[in-house]
């Protein structure tokens, strides 16, 4: 029995798996947030201030609802239901929190927003929901996978390096970028709002 448990632990460690309980359909439905902004996708890159290269990326999808696809990330919040790598209920407050969660003295966040049609956004959202959990260090691969079903993003680079996606988004028509910086030495672990709870270490 002990050897079996050790083997299971090794498999989990190698796969970068995480034990958690996916949100129920009712929890997801209650958290649903529909933005009044036009449909878009936004690549959120965590950029190393020294190298100028992205070390992690998430994808904010604004379609029939606004969600965050954060493959291989450790971002979490007690008010955000999650299934697979999709966080539901991404209001502007939580988008801001996600950015500040990662921004600190040695990293900044670059958000690259690209306008899309509602059909394109919904197709990407469906692909993100179907993707399931990602292994560690595969964020860029997972994001490329959910972009590929939309023809104009079929050439999104399938790379383990998030910087490749950041460079790709920089060249897309209509892209608008903004930076989020912070001078914190550590990572933002403080929850906001009523019923605040301690935060888990971010990626």
C-alpha positions in Angstrom: 0.0 0.0 0.0 2.8 2.4 0.9 4.5 1.9 -2.5 1.3 2.5 -4.3 0.7 5.7 -2.4 4.3 6.8 -3.2 3.8 6.0 -6.9 0.6 8.0 -7.0 2.3 11.0 -5.3 5.1 10.8 -7.9 2.6 10.8 -10.8 0.7 13.8 -9.4 4.0 15.7 -8.9 5.1 15.0 -12.4 1.8 15.9 -13.9 1.5 19.1 -11.9 -1.9 18.0 -10.9 -4.0 19.8 -8.2 -6.7 18.3 -6.1 -9.7 20.5 -5.9 -13.5 20.2 -6.2 -14.9 21.7 -9.4 -17.7 24.2 -8.9 -21.3 22.9 -9.4 -23.4 24.1 -12.3 -25.5 26.1 -9.8 -22.4 27.8 -8.4 -21.2 28.7 -11.9 -24.7 30.0 -13.0 -24.9 32.2 -9.9 -21.5 33.7 -10.6 -22.2 34.5 -14.2 -21.1 37.9 -15.3 -22.0 39.5 -18.6 -19.9 42.5 -19.5 -21.4 45.5 -21.3 -18.1 45.9 -23.2 -17.8 44.6 -26.8 -16.6 41.0 -27.2 -12.9 40.6 -26.9 -10.1 38.3 -25.7 -7.2 39.6 -23.6 -3.9 37.9 -23.1 -2.6 38.6 -19.6 1.2 38.1 -19.5 3.2 38.1 -16.3 6.5 39.7 -17.5 9.8 39.4 -15.8 11.0 42.9 -15.3 14.7 42.0 -15.8 14.4 39.8 -18.8 11.4 41.5 -20.4 10.0 38.0 -21.1 6.6 36.6 -20.2 6.8 33.8 -17.6 3.1 32.9 -17.4 -0.1 33.8 -19.2 -3.9 33.7 -18.8 -6.7 34.6 -21.2 -9.6 36.8 -20.3 -12.6 35.9 -22.6 -15.5 38.3 -23.0 -18.3 36.6 -24.9 -21.6 35.3 -23.7 -20.1 35.8 -20.3 -16.7 37.0 -19.1 -14.4 34.3 -17.7 -10.7 33.8 -17.1 -8.8 30.8 -18.6 -5.8 30.5 -16.4 -4.1 27.2 -17.4 -1.4 25.9 -15.1 -1.9 28.9 -12.8 -2.5 28.9 -9.1 -4.7 32.0 -8.9 -7.8 31.4 -6.9 -10.4 33.4 -5.0 -13.2 32.2 -2.6 -15.8 34.1 -4.6 -14.9 32.8 -8.0 -16.2 29.3 -8.9 -13.8 27.3 -11.0 -14.1 24.3 -13.3 -10.9 23.0 -15.0 -8.8 26.1 -15.6 -11.8 28.4 -16.1 -12.7 30.9 -13.4 -16.3 32.2 -13.7 -17.7 35.6 -12.6 -14.8 37.7 -13.8 -16.2 41.2 -13.1 -13.9 44.2 -13.5 -13.1 44.0 -9.8 -11.7 40.4 -10.2 -9.9 41.3 -13.4 -8.1 44.1 -11.4 -7.4 41.7 -8.6 -5.9 39.1 -11.0 -3.6 41.7 -12.4 -2.5 43.0 -9.0 -2.2 39.4 -7.7 0.7 38.9 -10.1 2.2 42.4 -10.4 5.1 43.0 -8.0 8.5 44.7 -8.0 10.2 42.1 -10.2 7.2 41.3 -12.5 4.6 43.4 -14.3 1.4 42.4 -16.1 0.8 43.3 -19.7 -2.8 43.0 -20.9 -3.2 42.8 -24.7 -6.9 43.1 -25.7 -8.1 42.1 -29.1 -11.6 42.7 -30.4 -13.4 39.7 -31.7 -16.9 38.8 -32.8 -19.4 37.4 -30.3 -19.3 34.1 -32.2 -15.5 34.0 -32.0 -15.4 34.8 -28.3 -18.0 32.1 -27.6 -16.1 29.5 -29.6 -12.9 30.2 -27.6 -14.9 30.2 -24.3 -16.4 26.7 -25.2 -12.9 25.4 -26.1 -11.6 26.7 -22.8 -14.4 25.0 -20.8 -13.8 21.7 -22.7 -10.0 21.8 -22.2 -10.0 20.7 -18.6 -7.0 21.0 -16.3 -3.5 21.7 -17.7 -0.2 20.4 -16.5 2.3 22.8 -15.0 4.3 24.9 -17.4 1.9 24.4 -20.3 -0.1 27.7 -20.1 1.0 28.9 -23.5 0.3 25.6 -25.1 -3.2 25.5 -23.6 -4.1 29.0 -24.6 -3.0 28.3 -28.2 -5.2 25.2 -28.2 -8.3 27.1 -27.3 -7.5 29.8 -29.8 -7.0 27.4 -32.8 -10.7 26.6 -33.4 -11.1 30.2 -34.6 -9.7 30.4 -38.1 -8.0 33.8 -37.7 -6.1 32.5 -34.7 -5.2 29.1 -36.2 -1.6 30.3 -36.5 -1.2 31.1 -32.8 2.2 29.6 -31.9 2.1 26.3 -30.0 5.0 26.9 -27.8 5.9 26.2 -24.2 7.1 29.8 -24.0 4.5 32.3 -23.0 6.6 35.0 -24.6 5.8 33.5 -28.1 2.1 34.2 -27.5 2.8 37.7 -26.2 4.7 38.5 -29.4 1.9 37.0 -31.5 -0.8 39.1 -29.8 1.4 42.3 -30.3 1.0 41.8 -34.0 -2.7 41.2 -34.1 -4.9 43.9 -35.8 -6.7 46.2 -33.3 -4.7 45.1 -30.3 -4.6 47.5 -27.3 -2.2 47.0 -24.5 -1.8 48.3 -21.0 0.7 47.6 -18.2 0.0 47.0 -14.5 3.0 47.5 -12.2 3.4 47.3 -8.4 6.3 47.8 -6.0 5.3 45.0 -3.6 8.2 42.7 -2.7 5.9 39.7 -2.2 2.8 38.6 -4.1 -0.7 40.0 -3.5 -2.4 37.5 -1.2 -5.0 39.8 0.4 -8.6 39.0 -0.3 -11.0 41.9 -0.8 -14.6 42.5 0.3 -16.7 41.0 3.1 -15.8 37.6 4.4 -12.2 38.1 3.5 -10.0 35.0 3.8 -6.2 34.4 3.6 -4.9 33.9 0.1 -3.0 31.0 -1.3 0.5 31.6 -2.8 0.2 32.6 -6.4 2.2 31.2 -9.3 
